[in-house]
Amino acid sequence: MGRRGRRREDRERRSDKGRNREMERFKVMRARENKAYTVLMKAGTAAGNLR
C-alpha cells in the first residue's frame, strides 16, 4: 500500500515540476505524521499489553 502510493507521488512530482517544492514540503510533513503515528501505535500496543 505505502509503496504504491509513493510511486504515484513520484510520478506526479515528475509530471508537475512547478509543484516540486510544495510536494517536498508535503512529503516531509507526511513523513513526520507517519513517524508520530507509528510511535502512537507502539505506545498503544504497549498499553494494551500492560492491560
Secondary structure, DSSP 8 states (H G I E B T S, - for coil): -HHHHHHHHHHHHHH-GGGHHHHHHHHHHHHHHHHHHHHHHHHHHHHHHH-
